[in-house]
Amino acid sequence: MALARRFFRWNGRPSGLTTARRFLRPCVALFQQQTVENKIHELYRRDDGSVAVSSIIKDLEDMGIGRTDSRLRASMGHFFDAQDQSNGLMTEQNFKSALAPCLSLVSRALQKQLVIPDFSLFSKQVKNIYGHVKSNSHGDIATYIPELAKVEPDLWGVAICTVDGQRLELGDSRTRFSIQSAGKCLNYAVALDQLTADVVHRYVGQEQSGKQFNSISLNSEGKPHNPMINSGAIVICSLLERGRSVAEKISSMMTLYEKLCGGDSVGMSASICLSEKDTANRNYAISYLLKERNAFPADSPPLAEVLDFYFHLCSIEITSNSGAVLAATLANGGVCPTTGLQVLSPEAVKSSLSLMLSCGLYDYSGQWSFSIGLPAKSGVSGCILVVVPNVMGICLFSPRLDRHGNSVRGVHFCKELVKQYRLHHYDLTGGYHGADKKVPTRRHREMEVGQVADVLHSAARGDVASLQGLSRLSYVKSLCSYFYLGCQLFPGIFYKV
């Protein structure tokens, strides 16, 4: 701006400053970009000016940005070449050139400006929860579909992806499994995008059924209670990709699933699909009830085609890693965090998340909403997709199920997670409510300010119990002691001042 003022004096016209700003803006932007590159170089430079690329790779991994991140592909190619050809060292010019394609992402990560700033600490705490839950061997695998009965019961995979693309994978996170009912929330969202909510909900309700997921029943209007149970999902399949063959529908949906998963390949298990068909008497019974009640649209495909499509969608195979990206896409309003592609509309995602919160875990949905309070959808393969809106997506996989058909370890993990973090939909951010819980999205300074605000709010209410609890936090310990003493000495007066 000093240069702009000089230009203004030289120009001598009232519009000179505006003209100068407009003229210098690209130069300023270039200067700022170079400054960022210089700062990063200074952070990692050796005495001879070169950079050991292993250092920046490790720091990025600590921030949750892995070396296989597609957004870093161009830069990582240069880094790997340096490791192979130059003992892992790069000159200043080559290092800055390698950074250029992903400078913004790297800069934000190193400055801890991603959605979870201290991802290393968060990962450590999640690993502790993972290890604790691993010892839980309760539950049984699903046997009503013969192919699911063959799965190793002690598999345990957890993966997390934030809306900024930070990734964490634990255990059997690369093991493939069929998505089963966990995909119903996605199929519903796609139907909303293709047909609008008004059309879809002419045929499917929005309420909990209070019954098992494969119950042969409809609501008082003769419609399935919601799209998250078998009856509702079958009707959704009659609405999807209208006017196309079953093969075209399957191909289209698998392509969409791959986009939701950030380009990760999704599979199709022929053996599980055939096994579903061989044991589908109950789904056929549900479908005939739907047909008898005219619950399908008038132009619905033949019943056999609808069920064939339904069985194939249940048999799509993902991993916990790809499932986490899928869930993060929902957390990010339909935009895939690793590709930036808008896959689903924000409106469709909002509607799907609403029903995931109220109906996503079969006849355990009410208890889930009460105790965990996050949108989620489970499947009898042992998968649970969990969405923390605007923060992250989580995919859990463990085949042992409880009596409701939900993964025992998956539910246990989520209970432990919300016990430690303020993630429940109704965790309050003011006062002492959950003050002993951590907020993964808070930066260090924000945490200190938040703790002071909690103390002041508790003191204003004369809440002695809350002040005692907050005194465990080192940053506000002395402040708590002061207000605690005042509330004790002058009850009913001190906190009104």
Summary of the structure (lengths in Angstrom):
residues: 497
radius of gyration: 27.0
end to end distance: 47.5
largest distance: 86.5
contacts: 1678
relative contact order: 0.10
helix: 55%
strand: 9%
